[in-house]
């Protein structure tokens, strides 16, 4: 596999520390607070305690140094991802997954298709949560024919899910929860990136990047908590992106109404929001619940996410195949996060150290440092609160769901319990 998972040092939050810690993860194990300080008391957090800095003035964009380091990370990944991941098998070897139930969103194309296919071949019960059920059924039939020589039927099924509708998200979770069956892994893979397109909003009133890439997956994870508890130890795996390093999320303007809209900004902001919400979910879920939260970066991949790019950009994608992963290569980090036995131990270790960010797995199946802004606990808490409001859940929804209590959701007329 990918070797031992190790802690990474928290990057300097003031933007003028030494080195490129905001971009390049340190390989040192974080064993004590001496020298580095404890992660939970980072100056980026809102926690109190001696030596804590006063609340910083509100800002509405990344500083130039953070922004520049973010773009360096994006360019560095493009140039060196194939070299950095050269030690990985392709396809990635998976352990036997018989009896493991896994929901995969966006499973009819690109990374999601490969994730679903390889998990099914490894014996998992795969639920393809998709907008186009007919296409998913055809894929299952195709995989079954390709696997006919083994004589072992694939355990895969299809359920309809449209992330542009929060009602659809809740109805999907309602249908699964009603089975009273365990869910061992939720893989929030589906996403959109519409470069150069005008700003668009879902019928729920949210900017489409923010809804599909962050709000809908966050709601899905929350309302599936009862099933994830039944499947404990279980995992929530969010397929993220290096583009989160150039994002900045204003909790008061997550739909980019007040700020000037650019499509790449909508995408990167949504991916940063996902990291920040995932980190708060990781911190707030009690250790005894046994639910691990992970963000997995696939690298820069030639998938259908690029289908809405300008034709010249799509052409460039095909002219530089050496640098860009195909979908089978890009799915490895998500598969690793969903199946490797080290991952829950790593998440527990981060939780015990009060790390400000959830586990982040890079395209080479090693830990990665999230951006400096991702370590800001103060803004992460604001994103947590605003996200719950936007997806129609009360502030204490997680606590009630963990306790097995009923929670009312504004969407789908569902009660999660």
N, C-alpha and C positions, 0 to 999 in steps of 0.2 A: 504494500500500500504506500502511503505517502510519508511514513515515518512518524515519530512522536510529535504530538501537538504540544506547542510550547507557548508560554505567555509572551506577550509583546509589551514593551514599555509604552505608557501613555504618552502621546506626543505633547510637546509644549503648546499651550493654548494661546500664548500671547503673540505667536507668529514670528518672534525674533529669537528663538532659542538656538541651540547649537545643532548643526547638521540638518538633515532632511527627515527628521523623525515623523513628520506628518505624512510623508510619502513612503519611506522605506522602513519596514518594520525591523525592530531590533531582534536579534536572535537570542538575547540573554533571557534566562528564566527570571521571572519576577518573584523573588523569594522573601524579600523583606522590604520594609518602608525606608530603610537607611539609604540615603543618597537620592532616591527617586521620589520619595513621598508615597503615601498610600493612594491608590487610585480613587478611592471614594472621597478623598479630600482634595481632589484636583481643583485648581483655581477656577476651572470651567464649571464646576458644580455649584448648586445653590445651597449646599449643606452648610451648616454653621460650624462651630468649633474654633479653637484658638488658631490664630494665624490666617483665618479665612478672609479672603479679600472682600471688600464691600461690593454690593451689586453693581455690575457694570452698566453703563448707559446702553439703552436699546440701539441696535444698529439694524440696517435694512439690507446689507449686502456683505459678502466676504471682503476682507482686506485684500489689498493687492498681492501681498506675500502669500496668503493662503490660496488665493485664486491662481497665482502663478504655479505654486507647488501642486495644486490640483491638476492643472493642465500638464505639468511635467509627469505626473503619475499616469495620466491618460496616454500620453505619447510613449512613455516608457513601457507601458503594458503592450501597446501596439507593436513596438519594435522588438521586444524581448520575451513576449509570452511563450512563444514556441520553444525557445531555448530553455526558459525556466521550467517548463512543464515536460521537458524531454524525457524525464525519468518515469513518467506515468505510462501505464499500459493503455492501449486504445483498441478496443473498448476497455473500460476500467473493470477489473475483477471485482465481483460482488460476492458476499457470503450468501449461503442459502437463506432465502427469505420466506420459506413456507410458513403460513399462518400469520403473516404480517399484512395488515390492511393499510393501503397508502392511497391518498387522494392526490391527484396531479391535475392542476389547472392548465389550460392551454395545451392539451396533449395531442393535438391533431397536426402539429407542424413544428419544425425547428427543434430546439432543445427539449421542449415538453414531449414531443413524439419520441425522441430517443430515450428520455427518462422513463416514460411509461413502458416502452418496449423492453428495455433492459431489466427493469424491475419485474415485469411479467415473466420474462425468460428465467429470472432468478427464483421464481416460485411465489412471488408476492401476489396478494389479492389487490389488483390495481383498479382504482375507480377513475376513469377519465372524465373530468369535469370540464365540459366544453360547450361552445355555442352551437356547434354543428354535430349533433348526435349521429346523423347518418354517416358522415365522414369517419367518425371514430369507430363505428361498427364495421365499416369496410376495412379499416386498419386492423382491427382485431382479427377479422376473418383472414386477412393477408398474413398476419403474423402466425396465426394458427396453421395455415397451409405451409409456411416456411419451416415451422417447427414440427411438422407431422412425422418426421423420421424418428423423433424421440418417443412418440406415442404418448406424450404427456400433454393434456389439454392446458391451455393457458387460463388462468383465473383472472379475467379482466371483464369489466362491465362499464357501461356508459351512463352518465347522468348529466342532464342539461344544466348549464350555468352560464349566465351572461354577466360579466363583471361591470358592464355599463348600466346595470340595473341592480340597485341595492336590494330591491324586493326579491329579485332572482337569487341573490346570494343567501338571503335569509331562508327562502323556500328550499334551497338546496340543503342547507344545514338542518332545517326542520325535518326534511325527508330522511337524512342520514341519522340524525339523533333519534328519530322515531323507531329505528331498528333496534335501539338499545345495544348496539354492537360496539366493540372497541375500535378506535381509530389509532393506529400506531404512528403514522407519519402524515402530515399535511405538507405538500410541496406547492407553495404559491409561485408558480412559474410564469403564468400568463402576463404579458405586458405589451405596451405599445410605445412607439417612438415615431412621431410624425414630423420629420424635419421639414422646415420651410412652409408648413401648412398654417392657415390662420387658426386662431384660438377657437376651440370647440368645447361645448359643455354637454354633459350627460342630461338625461331627463330628470335626474335628481338635482341638477343645478350645479354640479361640480366640474371643474376643468378636467378634460378627459384623461390626461396623463395622471393627474393626482388621483382620480377615482380608480382607474384600472390598475395602476402600479402601486398604489398605497391604500386608499380608503377601502376598496372592496376586499383586498386580501386581509386587511386588518379586521374588518367585520367578520369575514369567514373564519379567521383564527379564533376570534372571541366567541362566536356562537357555536363553534365546534369544541369548545373547552370541555363540555360534559363528556363527549365521546373520547377526547384525548385523555381525560382522566381515567376513563374505563380502560384505555389502552396503555396506561402508564407502566413502564417508562416509555414516553412518547416524544415526538419531535415536531416542531414547526420549522420548516425550511423555507426561507424567502430568497428567491433568486434575485440578486441585486445587481449592481454595476459599479465599475470604477468611476463612472460619471457622477456618482454621489459626491465625489471630492470637489466638484466645481459647483455644487448646489448650495443654496441657502434658503431656509424655510422661515417665513414670517408667519407665526401662528395666527396673526390677525388678518392675513391675506394669503391663505393657502391656495386659493383659486386664481391668484395673480390678476386681481381686478385693479388694485391700486398701482401695482408695479407694471412696467412695460413688459409685455409678453413676447417671449421668443421661444420657439419650439424646443430648442436644446435646453433652455432654462426650465421649461415645464417638466421635461423628462428628468433632468438632474435633480431638481427640487423634489420631485416625487420619490426618487430613489433615496435621497437623504432623509426625507420624512419617514420612509420605511425603516431605515437603519435606526433612527431615533425612537420611533414607536416600538420597534422590536427590542431595543435596549431597555426601555422602560418595562415592557412586558416581561423580559428576562429577569429584571430586578424585582418585580412585584409578585411573580408567581412563587409561592413558597417552595423551598427545596424539596419538601416531602411530597409535593404534588407530582414530581417526577416528569415534568414537561420541559424539554430543552428547546431553546429558541436560537436559531442560527441564521445568519445571512451568508449566502454563497455567491461569489462573483464568478461568472462563467468565462471571463475574458472577453475579448472582442471577437464576435462570432458572426459568421455569414448565415443569418436565418431570416425568417419572414418578418422579424421586427424591422428589417431594412426595406420591407416591401414598399413603404410609403416615402422612401428617400427620393430625392431628385434622380432622374435617370443617369446623369453623369456620375453621381456618387455610387449608384448601384453598379455601374460599369467599372468604376475604380475598384470596388470590392472584388470583382471577378478578375481584375488585372493583377492583383497583389495577393494571390492565394497563400503564398508562403507565410505571410504575417498573420493572417486571419484564421481562426479555428473554424472547422466545420461543426455541425451540430453534435456529432458524436464526441468530438473533443471538448466542446463547450459544456456538455452535460456532466462531465466528470466531477466537478466540485459539488454539484447538487446531489449526485449519487453518493459521493463520499459522505457528505453531511447527513444524508438520510439513512445510511447503513453502517458506517464504520463504528465499532464499539468504543473507540476512544472519544467520540464526540460528546456523549453525556458526561463523561469524566471531566473533560475540558470545560464544559459549561458549568459544572459544579465547582470547579476550581476558580473560575472567574467570579462566580457568585460569592464564594467564601472570601475572596479578596475584595469584594465590593467594587469590582471593575465597572467603570461607567458605560461600557459598551458591551453588547452581547457578543457571543462568539461569531467571528467573521472568518470564513474559509475562502482562500483565494483560488484562482483557476488552477494552481499547481497542487491543490489539496493540502496546503499548509496554511497556518493562521496568517491573517493580514491585519494591519492596522487600519481602522476606519479613519476618516478625515478628522482634522482638528475640531471642526464644528460638530461632528458627531459625538465628541466627548463632552460637549457642553450640557451638563445635567439640567441646568436652569431652563434652557430652551427645549430640551427633550421633554421635560415635564409639561411645558406649555403645549407642545405638539401632542403629547399623550391626551391631555384634557380636551384640546380642540378636536382631535380626531374622534374621540368618543362622542362628542357633541354632534359632529358632522355625520357619523354613521348611526346616530339615533339610539345610543346606549347611555344609561345613567353613569355618573362618575364612579359609583361603587359596583359597577357591573362585574368586574373581575373577581372581587372579593365574594360577591354573592354566588357567582358561578362555581368558584372553588369550593364554597361551602355547601353546594348542592341546592341552592335556593333558586326560585323563579326570578327571571329577569325579563322585563318588557322591552322590546325593541320597537322603535318607531316604524321600521320597515317590515314588510312581509306579514304583519299581524301574527308574529310568532312569539311564543314564550320559550326561552331557552332554560332548561333545568337539568 
